[in-house]
Structure formats: C-alpha cells, structure tokens
Amino acid sequence: LDDMIEALERFRDSVKDNTEAALFSFIGHATEINGRLFLIPGGLKQKDTANLKSDDDLERHLRRHALPFDEVQAILRQVRKGQKPTVFVLDCCRSNGFYSTRAAVEDKVAAP
C-alpha cells in the first residue's frame, strides 16, 4: 500500500501544473464493497481476511490495507482544480474474492 500511495503522490505532483490531460492507469486487482471500489496492493493476501464475515468487516479492513479509488479521484480533481481533464483507465475486476457470504453461495447454486 505504501508503494501505491507513493506512486500516486509522485503522479499527482507531476500533473498538477500540466495543462494537458492526465492519464491515470491501474492494472491489477480491485474489489467493490458497499458501492466503494478499492485498488488492491500486490502484498494483500486473501488469507489475511479469513476472519472477516461481512462486507462491513471487509470494508474496514480495506480502508487500512487498500487504496480507495474515490480518494484517488478526489486527490487528482483537487490538484487539477476540476478544470483540466483527467482520464482514468482501470483494468481490474471488481468482484469480492476475499470471502463468500451465504447469500452469494446460494445465488451461485440457484443460477441456471
């Protein structure tokens, strides 16, 4: 996570005075929990979330160990003053690969 934050800060600093469009690209893992997208750092392991039982538990965990995409957007909008275009390209899944809820399992079983 520290590497991701450092890279975002370097990118932010490199585009803040640029009058052209900025291109932010993320290729990797992500998950969407409670309507919020988290970019997952390479070191985060699924086993670290074995004791989490709900989306709320997972969201609390990810707020400490992953990068919320809405915060990435807010940082770049602020530095670009909302007047300079920023393009976001994400090549990542948004599925929850950390745990299975009973409802998710039942949905899979019920699927045709």
N, C-alpha and C positions, 0 to 999 in steps of 0.2 A: 504494500500500500504506500509506503514512504516513497518508493521509486515512482509510482504513478503520480503522486502529489507533486513531487519534484519536477517531473516531466511536464505536468500541467502548468506549474508556475513558470517554467522556462518558456513554454509556448505562449502563455499569457503575456509575459514580458516582451516576447519577440513580435507580437502582433498589435500591441497596444497603440503604437503610433503609426501603424501601417494603414494607409487609406484604401488599400485594395481589400478584396475579400480574403477572409481567413478560412482555411480548411482544417477542421479537426477530424481526425480519423481514429477510430478504435476498432481493432480486430482482436477478438478474444472472447472470453466468457462473460455473460451477464445473467442477471435474473431479475424478474419483475415481481415484487412483493407488495401487496396492498396498493397497487397502482403506481409504485415508485420503482424506477429502473436503477439497478446497482451494477457498476462495472466491477468485475471480479479480478483481483490481482492473481498472478500466477501461483503465489505461495499459499493461497487459501485452499485448504483441503476439506473434502466432504466429511471426513471423519471428525473434524473439529465441530461439526454441527449435529452430531449424533444424538445429543440430549435435547435438541430443540423439538418442540411438539406442535407449535402453531406458527402461522405467518407472522404474528406479532413478535414471538420469540426470535424468529429468523431476521425480521427487520431490525430489531435492536442489535443483534449480532452483526449484521451487515453495516449498520451505521458506524460501527467501530472498526470493521475489517475490510470494507469495500468502499468504492467511490460512487456516491450518488450522482447520477447523470444530471439531475436537475441543478445540483450545485455547480457542475461543470458549466452548464448553460448560463447560470447566473453570474459566475465569475467572468466569463467571456463577454456577456452582454454589458456588464458593468464597465469593464476596461475598454470595450469598443463603443461605449456610450450609446448603444442601441441604434446608432446611425450608420455603422459600417457592417456590411454583410458578413455573416459567419455561417459557413456550411458545415453541418455535422454529418459524418458518414460513419455508421455503425455496422459492423459485420460481426454480429453475435446473436446467439439465441437468447430468448427471454424466458425460457422455461425454468421452473424451480427444480433443479437437480439435487437439492440438498436433502429433502426428506419427502416421504409420501404420506399424505393425510388419508384417513379412511375414505373421505368423500372422493378424493382423486382416484383411489384404488377402485371404489365402487363405480365411478364413471367409466373407467377403463374396462371393467368387467361388463358393464351394461352396453358398451359401444357395439354397434353392429359389425 
